[in-house]
Amino acid sequence: MTEPLIYDLSVPGRKGAVLPEPDVPHYDLPAELLRDSLPLPEVSQIDVTRHFTRLSQMNMAIDTNLYPLGSCTMKYNPRINEDVARLAGFANLHPLQDAATVQGAMYLMYQLQSFLAEIAGFAAVSLQPAAGAHGELTGILIMRAYHRDRGDGKRTKMLIPDSAHGTNPASSAMAGLQVVQLPSDARGNVDLAALRAHLDDTVCGLMITNPNTLGMFEEHIEEVAKLVHDAGGLLYGDGANMNALLGIAKPGEIGFDVMHYNLHKTFSTPHGGGGPGSGPVAVAERLKDFLPGPIVRVQPGSELDDGENGLPLYEWFQPAKSIGRMRAFAGNFGMLARAYAYIRIHGEAGLRAVSQNAVLNANYVQARIKHIYPIPQGDRHCMHEFVAQGRFEDAPGVRALDISKRLMDYHFHPPTNYFPLIVPEALMIEPTETESKQTLDQFVDALLAIAAEAKDSPGIVKDAPHTAPLRRLDEVRAARELVLCCTFEPAAPVEG
Ligand SMILES: *Cc1c(COP(=O)(O)O)cnc(C)c1O
């Protein structure tokens, strides 16, 4: 039975809300601002509630199922963080309020800047960028500004390994740099010979993800850093996936000059459809002056001032050679409040446990499936994720996409498919630290069951999903011809 669409329930004049009598004088809006043509359904509150609840249940979410989407770190976000972000003293602030009236929020930002700098071993942090890719663009603009400031204007190339996240070359190109791709070696590390061959005085830097998107720790990262620095370049770290390293290794101490974090991955802010992101950027001492502002600092002199609360005063400041603003106001503040709460609740030992468990869980799943699913780097321990292949010699017709669709029938969100590009039929699996052994075992059992089905009854796998509200979609057409709203009229069939 198909459920009624909200538009079918529309009755002229039906309302879902009762507005109070206005306590200000009545005023007619200018007629030219009003439209009669908007085909909005007129329905009651319960109709609206059911409509949206139904839509939410048609989706797979971290709150309903394991969501092992590699590289995205879809982990559980403790609800206490939501309470913190909604505290009236934070949520009702106006971004143009005078600094003297928002000292609590500035304290939180100052502390978060310090925590993030400490966690990854850097000198300073800007909380402005609104996402990982935005943090990349920020970091690259900082690198470019640093070279230019030294009168070194011909450094226009960014070296990027072929395992990189797609945002890395995109951000580099957006910053006006020429992207040079480096191959990976058989163990999943960046190919050192290729790196050496490309390093010269036109290189702005190397942009590298560690652990990389194969889930492998770069075994020669210190040598890589030295080579890049000896050539006058800078080392950019894509720190979107810091949940492999918390409390274990500090990129700033390994030799990275600049790095972004994804608060909406590592530090528990919900992401995807769940809200805006946050991609703070951290830098080494020599890049501090180029950070985008405003940054929060202790007002010089006020450290000694034992004020009413025994706290110093905080002020906004713009670093001396700042690349400028990257975002309006103070960034996505709600995300900062969530990350702050997450870090404070865990503390040093707790954050280390986060990474230890993230790595343990990924290795557990890898170890349990690697005799069935080919894993190119399966002889190595992985970090927080690993990349298997969704293909079997004895089931040639079945592909990674089929396996992913079939997983939905077992009530698991599919892993990342066909990325990284260098692994054919890639299934990139990141279980995260928030899953129990029972859940991981159920997930592994499903993967093994699907592998058996692929051989014995491949049709079931190729036709999956069988239980989802929609079956296989034409994903290319869905992306190219987006339909974002329903209309009263049934949509005319699209030609071709
Ligand atoms: C998610 C991710 C990014 C991009 O972050 P967004 O917030 O989606 O822009 C960059 N690099 C890696 C490795 C990632 O996993």
The ligand as an SDF file (V2000), in Angstrom:
LIG
                    3D

 15 15  0  0  0  0  0  0  0  0999 V2000
   35.8850   14.4520    4.3350 C   0  0  0  0  0  0  0  0  0  0  0  0
   37.2430   14.6560    3.8330 C   0  0  0  0  0  0  0  0  0  0  0  0
   37.6140   15.8800    3.2420 C   0  0  0  0  0  0  0  0  0  0  0  0
   36.6330   17.0140    2.9640 C   0  0  0  0  0  0  0  0  0  0  0  0
   35.9170   17.4680    4.0590 O   0  0  0  0  0  0  0  0  0  0  0  0
   34.5200   18.2360    3.8220 P   0  0  0  0  0  0  0  0  0  0  0  0
   34.1390   18.7340    5.1600 O   0  0  0  0  0  0  0  0  0  0  0  0
   33.5810   17.2320    3.2600 O   0  0  0  0  0  0  0  0  0  0  0  0
   34.7800   19.3520    2.8600 O   0  0  0  0  0  0  0  0  0  0  0  0
   38.9280   16.0220    2.8450 C   0  0  0  0  0  0  0  0  0  0  0  0
   39.8150   15.0220    2.9800 N   0  0  0  0  0  0  0  0  0  0  0  0
   39.4930   13.8370    3.5400 C   0  0  0  0  0  0  0  0  0  0  0  0
   40.5330   12.7790    3.6820 C   0  0  0  0  0  0  0  0  0  0  0  0
   38.1930   13.6050    3.9720 C   0  0  0  0  0  0  0  0  0  0  0  0
   37.8700   12.4270    4.5030 O   0  0  0  0  0  0  0  0  0  0  0  0
  1  2  1  0
  2  3  1  0
  2 14  2  0
  3  4  1  0
  3 10  2  0
  4  5  1  0
  5  6  1  0
  6  7  2  0
  6  8  1  0
  6  9  1  0
 10 11  1  0
 11 12  2  0
 12 13  1  0
 12 14  1  0
 14 15  1  0
M  END
$$$$
